[in-house]
Amino acid sequence: PYDDVGRQDRFISLPNGAQMLEDTAATLETPDFGRRLALLQGIDILGPVGLAGRNAATVADAFMIFEKFMAAYSPSITARVTPHLDPELPRFEFEFLLDPSPPQAQAIELSLGVTLRVLRLFLGAAYR
């Protein structure tokens, strides 16, 4: 549904969105398209889930909100915080629940880039 691009009243499924990112990267001959797009997006892309996270008391609380409500943003994405051997280093994971799994390199890079921007929002621009 390329006709749905830019229409706020339309829903684009995650598989179609992932395929559209792949097609765009190929058409534009821009293999880093997902990373470039991430530079233009941030927590606001998550809608109400992002708004709730932005207003959380702590970074940990924000990521717990993402874990609990990510399905409201997209039922095909899970987010979770898992423990690490060092309790000071919890791990944030996200997963696309797509079966069959379409090509999604651009969607993954976009998601990682947006996650980095969210972390920099919470922890400061110097976060690496």
Rosetta silent file (secondary structure, phi, psi, omega in degrees, C-alpha in Angstrom):
SEQUENCE: PYDDVGRQDRFISLPNGAQMLEDTAATLETPDFGRRLALLQGIDILGPVGLAGRNAATVADAFMIFEKFMAAYSPSITARVTPHLDPELPRFEFEFLLDPSPPQAQAIELSLGVTLRVLRLFLGAAYR
SCORE:     score description
SCORE:     0.000 S_00000001
   1 L     0.000   67.192  178.150    0.000    0.000    0.000 S_00000001
   2 H   -64.447  -21.590  176.879    2.357    2.717   -1.184 S_00000001
   3 H   -66.924  -17.718 -178.513   -0.731    4.941   -1.476 S_00000001
   4 H   -84.283  -11.049 -178.449   -0.901    4.886    2.339 S_00000001
   5 L   -59.717  129.542  178.134    2.489    6.566    2.799 S_00000001
   6 L    83.020   -3.371  179.589    2.089    9.843    4.648 S_00000001
   7 L   -93.499  116.506 -177.969   -1.566    9.232    5.520 S_00000001
   8 L   -71.227  -16.614 -177.660   -2.090    9.523    9.253 S_00000001
   9 L   -94.145    9.148 -177.806   -5.420    7.710    9.048 S_00000001
  10 L  -115.432  149.878  176.230   -3.900    4.508    7.638 S_00000001
  11 L  -106.725  128.671  175.280   -2.277    1.529    9.295 S_00000001
  12 L  -111.581  121.244 -177.957    0.757   -0.017    7.630 S_00000001
  13 L   -64.092  156.315  179.314    1.556   -3.486    8.914 S_00000001
  14 H   -60.481  -43.615  177.298    5.057   -4.194   10.166 S_00000001
  15 H   -59.946  -42.235  178.744    5.810   -6.657    7.334 S_00000001
  16 H   -67.837  -39.052  177.465    4.702   -4.093    4.734 S_00000001
  17 H   -63.740  -42.649  178.701    6.605   -1.319    6.504 S_00000001
  18 H   -63.388  -42.401  179.140    9.753   -3.448    6.658 S_00000001
  19 H   -65.746  -37.897  178.884    9.429   -4.295    2.964 S_00000001
  20 H   -63.492  -39.999  176.992    8.876   -0.631    2.100 S_00000001
  21 H   -63.148  -42.714  178.915   12.103    0.296    3.919 S_00000001
  22 H   -63.590  -45.270 -179.945   13.995   -2.412    2.012 S_00000001
  23 H   -62.855  -41.103  179.765   12.501   -1.305   -1.322 S_00000001
  24 H   -64.378  -45.187  179.048   13.317    2.344   -0.622 S_00000001
  25 H   -59.762  -41.805 -179.880   16.916    1.547    0.309 S_00000001
  26 H   -68.614  -45.367 -179.048   17.322   -0.470   -2.896 S_00000001
  27 H   -61.880  -42.151 -178.986   15.625    2.114   -5.128 S_00000001
  28 L   -83.796   -3.462 -176.313   17.696    4.960   -3.695 S_00000001
  29 L    51.236   49.036 -177.404   20.839    2.795   -3.667 S_00000001
  30 L  -126.970   86.767 -175.403   21.274    3.829   -0.045 S_00000001
  31 L   -64.248  -17.973  178.087   22.297    0.784    1.992 S_00000001
  32 L  -102.583   27.795 -176.575   22.288    2.824    5.224 S_00000001
  33 H   -56.109  -45.600 -179.347   18.757    4.158    4.670 S_00000001
  34 H   -59.000  -42.451  178.282   17.435    2.821    8.007 S_00000001
  35 H   -66.668  -39.824  178.693   20.239    4.524    9.933 S_00000001
  36 H   -64.663  -42.671  179.207   19.697    7.786    8.056 S_00000001
  37 H   -63.113  -36.805  179.205   15.973    7.698    8.741 S_00000001
  38 H   -60.623  -29.017  178.791   16.673    7.099   12.442 S_00000001
  39 L   -66.261  -18.428 -178.107   18.500   10.440   12.555 S_00000001
  40 L  -102.577   -0.610 -176.710   15.156   12.112   11.787 S_00000001
  41 L  -125.038  161.071  179.695   13.072   10.176   14.301 S_00000001
  42 L  -154.141 -153.432 -175.698   12.993    9.863   18.061 S_00000001
  43 H   -60.510  -26.776 -178.591   10.774    8.906   20.950 S_00000001
  44 H   -62.513  -24.340  179.985    7.806   10.716   19.373 S_00000001
  45 H   -62.697  -20.860 -178.902    7.558    7.973   16.740 S_00000001
  46 H   -85.450    3.166  176.857    6.211    5.722   19.522 S_00000001
  47 H    59.455 -136.020 -178.112    3.118    7.909   19.993 S_00000001
  48 H   -60.130  -31.461  177.607    1.439    7.576   23.408 S_00000001
  49 H   -64.257  -42.680  176.923    3.940    4.895   24.457 S_00000001
  50 H   -64.713  -40.125  178.513    6.770    7.349   23.814 S_00000001
  51 H   -61.829  -44.053  177.581    4.933   10.104   25.669 S_00000001
  52 H   -63.251  -43.659  178.849    4.522    7.859   28.707 S_00000001
  53 H   -63.127  -41.661 -179.498    8.194    6.843   28.546 S_00000001
  54 H   -61.149  -31.055 -176.676    9.345   10.440   28.201 S_00000001
  55 L   -97.435    8.077  177.779    7.468   11.335   31.388 S_00000001
  56 L   -67.887  154.281 -177.616    8.693    8.386   33.464 S_00000001
  57 L   -69.153  -33.826 -178.449   10.523    9.169   36.703 S_00000001
  58 L  -137.159  166.343  175.678   13.648    7.211   35.729 S_00000001
  59 H   -62.191  -41.972  178.677   15.214    5.646   32.658 S_00000001
  60 H   -59.706  -42.708  178.096   14.478    2.212   34.128 S_00000001
  61 H   -62.787  -40.072  178.997   10.818    3.183   34.540 S_00000001
  62 H   -60.285  -45.156 -178.417   10.710    4.393   30.938 S_00000001
  63 H   -71.194  -26.844  173.954   12.016    1.087   29.635 S_00000001
  64 H   -69.643  -35.453  174.657    9.539   -0.807   31.807 S_00000001
  65 H   -63.326  -44.832  178.363    6.780    1.260   30.164 S_00000001
  66 H   -59.579  -43.370 -179.716    8.165    0.317   26.749 S_00000001
  67 H   -61.111  -44.139 -174.820    8.235   -3.336   27.796 S_00000001
  68 H   -73.577  -36.439 -169.570    4.654   -3.262   29.068 S_00000001
  69 H  -115.308    6.927 -178.240    3.013   -1.219   26.313 S_00000001
  70 H   -58.413  -32.867  179.580    5.036   -1.793   23.118 S_00000001
  71 H   -63.466  -23.868  175.777    2.263   -4.042   21.797 S_00000001
  72 H   -70.468  -30.383  176.485   -0.029   -0.988   21.829 S_00000001
  73 H   -76.038  -48.720  177.720    2.390    0.654   19.391 S_00000001
  74 L  -152.674  119.052  179.596    2.780   -2.473   17.284 S_00000001
  75 L   -65.823  -10.039 -179.497    1.485   -5.945   18.135 S_00000001
  76 L   -97.634    8.547  179.140    4.359   -7.388   16.085 S_00000001
  77 E  -125.271  130.770  170.688    7.093   -5.903   18.299 S_00000001
  78 E  -111.682  149.581  175.448    8.088   -7.033   21.765 S_00000001
  79 E  -133.685  141.146  179.329   10.384   -5.124   24.062 S_00000001
  80 E  -152.366  153.717  174.365   11.838   -6.419   27.290 S_00000001
  81 E  -109.564  123.728 -178.403   14.415   -5.613   29.916 S_00000001
  82 E  -118.674  151.784 -179.187   16.439   -8.647   30.962 S_00000001
  83 L   -71.563  157.925  177.395   18.972   -9.030   33.763 S_00000001
  84 L  -120.249  162.544  176.484   22.704   -9.100   33.164 S_00000001
  85 L   -55.054  -37.551  174.556   25.387  -10.810   35.246 S_00000001
  86 L   -92.675  112.753 -176.113   26.172   -7.333   36.539 S_00000001
  87 L   -61.076  -14.027  177.323   22.894   -6.066   38.064 S_00000001
  88 L   -81.761   -5.316 -175.462   23.918   -2.515   37.162 S_00000001
  89 L  -124.043   65.297  176.481   23.751   -3.404   33.453 S_00000001
  90 L   -63.762  157.612 -175.388   20.230   -4.514   32.522 S_00000001
  91 E  -113.696  131.588  175.462   19.737   -5.357   28.884 S_00000001
  92 E   -99.403  128.542 -179.953   17.039   -3.900   26.624 S_00000001
  93 E  -127.254  144.270  170.425   15.883   -6.201   23.842 S_00000001
  94 E  -131.780  153.655 -177.426   13.337   -5.773   21.083 S_00000001
  95 E  -145.964  138.622  172.431   12.126   -8.356   18.622 S_00000001
  96 E   -88.524  124.990 -178.440    9.996   -8.348   15.510 S_00000001
  97 L   -97.625   74.313 -175.960    7.465  -11.173   15.752 S_00000001
  98 L  -120.402  125.363  179.068    7.063  -11.892   12.062 S_00000001
  99 L  -140.194  110.150    5.162    6.499  -15.352   10.633 S_00000001
 100 L   -75.246  157.144 -177.623    7.565  -15.680    7.949 S_00000001
 101 L   -85.429  116.988  178.484   10.235  -13.116    8.537 S_00000001
 102 L   -77.559  168.629  171.214   10.556  -10.646    5.642 S_00000001
 103 L   -55.109  131.598 -173.969   13.819   -8.911    4.796 S_00000001
 104 L  -144.613   19.983 -179.201   14.191   -6.467    7.665 S_00000001
 105 H   -57.110  -43.215 -178.795   17.765   -5.170    7.837 S_00000001
 106 H   -66.484  -40.192  179.307   16.608   -1.585    7.288 S_00000001
 107 H   -65.390  -38.435  178.452   13.857   -1.884    9.926 S_00000001
 108 H   -66.693  -45.186  178.911   16.332   -3.287   12.444 S_00000001
 109 H   -64.420  -38.229  175.831   18.838   -0.508   11.779 S_00000001
 110 H   -61.357  -46.519 -179.362   16.052    2.068   12.035 S_00000001
 111 H   -63.007  -42.660  177.890   14.930    0.575   15.364 S_00000001
 112 H   -64.133  -40.719  179.165   18.464    0.500   16.752 S_00000001
 113 H   -64.717  -41.841  178.040   19.028    4.096   15.670 S_00000001
 114 H   -66.804  -39.829  176.747   15.802    5.278   17.293 S_00000001
 115 H   -59.171  -43.329  177.675   16.697    3.342   20.458 S_00000001
 116 H   -61.507  -42.125  178.838   20.057    5.128   20.551 S_00000001
 117 H   -64.381  -37.506  177.433   18.325    8.496   20.148 S_00000001
 118 H   -65.442  -43.820  178.224   15.943    7.624   23.003 S_00000001
 119 H   -61.647  -40.186  177.931   18.875    6.649   25.222 S_00000001
 120 H   -67.323  -33.121  175.295   20.603    9.932   24.392 S_00000001
 121 H   -61.203  -44.772 -177.217   17.400   11.794   25.247 S_00000001
 122 H   -78.300  -38.473 -170.128   17.378   10.153   28.687 S_00000001
 123 H  -107.006   -5.552 -179.690   21.113    9.939   29.387 S_00000001
 124 L   106.409  154.192 -174.857   22.515   12.915   27.499 S_00000001
 125 L   -62.699  -22.362 -177.969   23.932   13.483   24.029 S_00000001
 126 L   -79.446   -7.622 -178.789   27.316   12.037   25.004 S_00000001
 127 L   -59.453  132.831  179.560   25.825    8.557   25.578 S_00000001
 128 L  -128.496    0.000    0.000   27.553    5.991   23.352 S_00000001
